[in-house]
Amino acid sequence: MTDKNRSQWDLGRFIETLTYFEVIPFLNWVQQLIQGRPQDRQDRPNGGRNVGVILVAGATGGVGKRVVKRSLEQGYKVRALVRDIDKARSILGNDVDLVVADITKPETLTPVVMANIEAVICCTAVRVQPVEGDTADRAKYYQGVKFYQPEIVGDTPENVEYQGVKNLVQAAAKYLPQKNEKLIFDFTKPSAELKDVWGALDDVVMGGVSASNMQLVENAALFAGNVSTANSGGFASVRTKNFDPPFNLSGYEGVKLRVKGDGQRYKIFLRTDTKWDGIGYAYSFDTVANTWVDIHIPFKDLVPVFRAKVVKDAPPIEQSRICSFQLMLSKFEYDGALNPKFSPGGFALQLESIKAYNGENSPKFILVSSAGVTRPGRPGINLDEEPPAVRLNEQLGGILTWKLKGEDSLRSSGIPYTIIRPCALTEEAGGKELIFEQGDNIKGKISRNDVAELCVQVLKIANASHVTFEVKEANNHANSIDWQRLFSNLEQDK
């Protein structure tokens, strides 16, 4: 090609690309020096962060407030369902997303309350306090050592433990994602964080003049630009910065894109290597002009590619460490073959979401119930040896009976669930080894801190789905807990 037939290459855009993706550390150091940016950057995307919302009901209670705190520490987005927003703010602080609703009033469980939920942790309970009264902060109730003659105050066990739980289950069933999907990118909810993750990576890095970008438009992201074959170029793409930590998509079959294109054939790349110029695992997909379609991309069908050539001896993609994503429009397929649906010039691809699909059946609704729910009226029970809630079930409005009916409403819902039945709850620090049993026979105690930790851990354990179990603390402190082992010994509900 003669000089007069070449289009002008943009050195500035080339340097901008290398700087954005931190390819040459010296360039980033200079940029930080000029712009006064701190070297310890806080904008590196986090693949360990969960995208969907965890809805915590009963969020101001003894267990619920701990669940909120631990979920946030684990990187989840949390939405706290509360009845009194001022009280909730004083307990949970100013940084928690609060929504006002009452599970005993199904009309309050609106789309605003339930939108974009990934899972529900239900810690609601009827209010119990000593007959003689309690302090404003319920010190007598929470201390959990001395027994006080209890009474129900406020709403009834039937309304809270059964009808309220049933209302929440029915509402959640309409909004929870399919049981085997994981949301990775939700482009329907624009944010500065989402915008900063994706950057243009066009053929300017090879001397070409194509140009593209990723914009957040109404309810979608728009990958658009102009592809030129001048200067032996012919591709435009957007790529994420490397995630730290990477996404762990173990146990899923592939990723699913919800897109509306222009009839051209595009590619997606998933990378397990943080190198700028490493192997990418590619998949080509066709779009239908001006039509929303779901594109399913099985991990097993990804093609390992290095500089547009297939790497024959590359291992299958390591699903546990997806470091970056890339979308591309290119005139080439692989190994020099041409893209049969490529047209130079303007292009546009809209995206609503990227999800992992066909994953293991992890729980989506965690219900904190109580040990003893099946014991009232059970033949052979010696009430003198049972906890107060069992002995006083009738005096307390059938509290355990209604808890059991609430459990049953969840079991029959079709939602992947875990039902946790803790023994007597205490305000102790926790950190003990845990004992799981089934059959509702054990007695003991357990810290509310440990129950909260258990609730959050359950979200990540596939074999905890459709399981009901009792839990108490052991005598010894736990240096670490093998959660998978604990759940491997439990049987699913029949």
N, C-alpha and C positions, 0 to 999 in steps of 0.2 A: 504494500500500500504506500502510495506516495504521500509526502507531507501535506500536500494540498487537500488530500482526501481524508485526512485525519481530523477528527473533532478535537477540540481543546480539552485536555485533561485537567482536572481540578485538584491541584496539590493541597489547597486548604482543606477541601472535604476529605481527602485522603488522610491528612494528619488528624482531622477531627474524628474520623472513624477509629483510628488507632488509639487515640486518647480515650474515647468513650469506652472501648473494650479493654483498656489498660494493657495493650499489647507491648508497649515500650515503656517500662517504668520511668525512664528519664523524662518522657513527655508529660507524664502525670505529675511528676515532681515539679516540673516547670509550671504547669497549670496551677497546681496548688500554691506555688510561690507567688505567682502573679495575682491569682484570685483570692489569696488568703484562705484557701480551703484547708481544713485539718487533714493531716495525713491519715489519721485513724478514721476512715470514712464510715458513716453510719448507714449509707444507702445501699449497701450490698444486699441483693434480694435473698430471702430466707426460704429455702425449699422445705424446711421443717415446719414452717408456719402453716396452720390449717386455714383454709379459705372459708369454708362454711361456718355457720354460727351454731354454737352450743346454747340451747335455751335451757336455763336453769329455773325451775319452778320451786317455790319455797326458798328463794334466794337469801332471805334475811334470817332464816332459822339457824339453829346451831350447826347442822351439817351443811345446809345450803350455802351459807356465807363462806364456808371453807372450800366448798366445791368451786365457787366463783373464783376465789383467790388461786386455788391450785390450777384450775383450767387456764387462767390467764398466764400463770407461770409456765405452763406447758405449751404456750404459743397459740392457744385457741382464741377465736373471737367469741365473746360471751355476751349473751343477752339475758338480763335478769328480769324475770317476771315477778312483779311485786304489786301489792294493793295500795300501799302508802308510799308515795315517791319521796316525801321528805324524810320519813323514817329510814327508808332504804338508802338514801344518800348519806345519812349520818352513819350507817353501818358499813356500807360498801364503798364509800368515797365518791369522788367526782369523776373518776375515769372509767366507770362501768356504764355500759349501755343499759338503761332501764326502760321497761315498758310496763304500763299499768294495765292489769287484767286480774280477773278472779276466776279460778278454775271452776268454781261452783256456778258461774254465770257464763254459759257457752258463747253467748253473743259478744262477750268481751274478748274472745280468742280470735281476733280479727286477722286479716292478711298482713297488716302492719306488724302485729305481734309475732306471727308465724313465718314471715317471709325469710327465705334463704336459710332455713335451719338445716343443719347437718345431723344433729342428734338432740335428744331431750334427756335431761337428768331431772327427775322428779323427786324432790325432797320435802314435799308438802306433808303436813300432819295437822291433825286437830290440836287445838291448844289445851294442854293439860297443866294444871298448877295445884299446889297444896290448898286444901280446903281453908286453911287458916290465912291464906293470902300469900303474896310474894312481893319481892322488890320490883322496881321498875325494869331492871335488867334481868329479871327472872333468876336471880342468884340461887335460890333454893332449888328450883327445878333443874338447873344446869349442873349443880354440884354433883348430883348423881351418887351420893354415898349414903346419907341419912334418908330413911324412908319417911315420906310425908303422906298422909291420907290424901289421895288425889281427887280432883274433880275436873269435869269438862267445862270450859268457859268459851263462850262464843258459839260458833257454828257446830253442828252435830257431826258425829263420826260418819253417819250415812251420807251427809252432804259432801264432806271433805274427802274421806278415805275411799269412798266408793264412787259417788256420782261425780265428784270433782275430778278424780283420776280418770274416770271413763270419758268425761268431756275432753280432757287434755289428750287422751289417747286418740279419740275420734278426730280432733282437730289436727293432731300431728300426722295422722295417716294421710291427710290431704296434701301436706306440704313437705314431708320428708322425702329426700331423693330416693330413687330406686335403691334397693338395699345393697346393690353391688357396685355403686358408682362413687368416685371421689372427685370432687371439684378441684381443679388445678388453677384455672383462670376463669373468672367471671367478668366478662367485658360489659355486661349490662349495668354494672355499677362502677362508673368511672371513679378513679382516684389518682392522686398525684403519684402515689406509690406504684400503681399499675403502669402509669404512663412512663415513669422513669426506668422501668425494667427493660423495655424494648428499645433497641436502637437500630438504625439503618446500617446494613452491611451490603453494599452494592459492588458492581464490577469496577468501581473506581480503584479498588485495591489491586486490580489486575491491569489498570490502564484504561478501563472503559469509562463511559459517560452516563450510564443509566443512573436513575435517582429514584428513591422511594422513601416512605416513612410510615409510621404507625400513628394514627390519630384516634382519639376516643371521641366517637360521635354518639348520637342518641341511641342508647341501649345496645351498643356494639362497638367493636374496634374496626378501624378501616386501614387495611394494608393496601396502599395505592402508590402510584407513581408512573414513571415512563421507562420502558426498557428499550435500549438502543443496541444495535449490533455493531455500531461504529467502534473502531479501534480494537476489533476482534473481541468485543465484549458481548454481552447478551444475558445478563442476569441482574435481578434486583431482589433483595431480601431484607428481612428484619430478624434480629436475633436477640435473645435475652442475655443479659450479663450472667455470669456464672452464679448459681445458687449456692449459698453457704449457710447451713448444710444443704446438700442436694435433696431432691425429691426421692422418697422411697416408695416405689410403685410395685414392690414385691407382692405377689398374690393376685395381681390384676392381669387380664388377658391382653389389654392394649389401651390405646387412647382414642377418644372420640372428639371430633371437631364438629361444631355446629356452624355452618358457613353459608354465605350467599355470594356467589362469584359471578364471573362474566363469561363462562363457557370455556375458559382455558384450563390447562393442566398445571397444577402447582405441586410443590414438594414440601414436606415437613421433615426436619432433621431433629433427632434427639441425640444428645451427646453425654457420654459418661466421663469424658476427659476434659479437664479444665484448660488444656492447651488451646491456644488460638487456632492452630492449624492441625488439629488432631482428627481422628476418625469420627465421622458423623454417621448415624444410622438413619437412612432415608426411606421415604415412602412417597410415591407419586399418586396424586388423586385428581380426578376430573370434577369440574364444577358445572352446574346447570345455570345458564344465564338468568339472573334476577329471581332465583328460586332458593329458598332455604333448604338445605339438605344436611343430614348427619353423615359424617365420614368416619367409619370405623377402621382403625389402623392396628391390626394385631402385632404385638411385639415380634412374633415369630416371622412376620413378613417384612420386617425392616431390613434394608440392604446396607451393609457396611461400606462406606464410601470415603475415599481420601482423594481430594482434589479432582472430583468428578469421575474417579475410576473405582470400580468395585474391588474391595479387598477380599480376596478369595479365602484366606485362611483366618479371617478375624473371628473371634468368639461371638456367640450371641450377646445381645445387649444385656448389660448388667442392670436389671430393673431397680435395684436398691440404691443406685446413685445416678439419677438423671440430673446432670449439672446445668444443662441449658436446652432451650428450644429455638428452632429457627424455621421461618416460613420463606419460601423462595418461588419466584417465577423465573424460569430459565429456558433458553432455546435448546438446551441439551437435556437428554435423559441421563444415561450412564455409558461410560466407555465410548464416548464420541457419537452415540446415537442421538438423533434429533427428537425434540419434543413435537409430536404430531399435531398438537393443538395450540402451539405457540404462535402469537402474533406480536410483532414489535409495536411499540407505541404505548398508549395509555392502558392501564389495567386497574382493577379494583376488586378486592376480596374483603368482604365483611365477616367478622367472627363474633358470635355470641359467647362461646365458651370453649374451653378445652377440659375434658374430663378423662379420668381413667375408668375403665368399665370392666364388668365381669370379675369383680374382686371377690375375695373371701367374704363370707356372710357375717361381718362384724356387727355388734349390737348398735341399734339406733335409738333405743328408748331404755334408759336405766331407771328403775323404780326402787327407791329405798323404802322397804316395807318393815317388817319386824319379825324376829324369832317369836314363835309361840302362836302364830295366827291359826294353826290347825288344831290347837290343843283344847280350846273350850268345847266341852261336851264329848271329848274323845274318851272312849271306854278305857278304864284302867289308870287314868290320870290321878295322881295324888296331889290335890291342890295345895296342900301344906308345903310341898316341895317346889312349887312353881313360882315364877316371878310374879310381882304384883299385878301386872297387866292381865295375866291369865286368871288369877284368883278373882280379880275385880272386873272382869270383862263385862258382865251384865250391868254392874253399877256405873260403868263408864260408857254406857250407851252402846254396848256391843262393839267396842273399838276394834278388837282383833277380828271379829266376824266380818266387819265392813272392810277392813284392810285386805282380807282374803278375797272378798268379792272384787275389790279394786284390782288385785293381782289377776284375777280371772278375766277381767275386761281387757287387760293387756295381752294375756296369753291367746285370747281368741281374735285379736285384731289383725293378725298377719304381719305386724311389724317385728323385725328382729329385735329381741329384747333380752335384758338381764334383770332378774329380780333379786335384790340383795336383802337378806333378812338379818340385820345386826342384832346381837344380844344387847344387854343394857348399855346405854350410851353414857360416856363419862366425858368430863372436861380435861382429863389427863393428857399429857403431851403426846402419848402414842409412840410409834416407832417400834412396836413389838412385832414378833413373829405372829402370823395369823393362822387360824385353824378354820378350814372350810368343812362343812358337813351338809348332808342332805337328809331329809326325813323329819325335820323339825323336832329334834329331841334335845339339843344341846342347851346348856345354860352357861352364863358367864358374863363378861363385860367387854367393851371395846371403846377406844377413844373415838370421838367424833372426827379428829384429825385423820385417823386411819381409815375411817369409812369414806371420808371425802377423797382421800388418795385412791382408794379402791374404785370409787365411781369413775374417776378420770382414767385410771389404767384400763378399766373394762372396755372403754371405747376403742382400744387398739388391739383387742384380743378376739380373734375370729371364733375360737372354740368356746367363748363365753356366751354365744348367742343361743337363745331359747333355753336358758339355764336358770333355775331357781336354787338358791343355797343359803345356808345360815353361816354366820361368821362370828368368831370371838377372838380375843387376843390370847396368845400363849404367855408364859412367864418370862421368856427370854427376849431381849432386845434383838432386833434384826439388823445386821450389817447391810444386807441387801435382800430383796425378795425376788424369787424366780416366779413371776406371775404366770408364765406359760405352764410351768409345772403344777402350780396350784390348781389351775383350771383343767389341766389334762386329766385329773382324777374325778371330775364331775360328770354326771350323766345329763343329757338333755331331757327336758320335760317330755313326757309321753303325750 
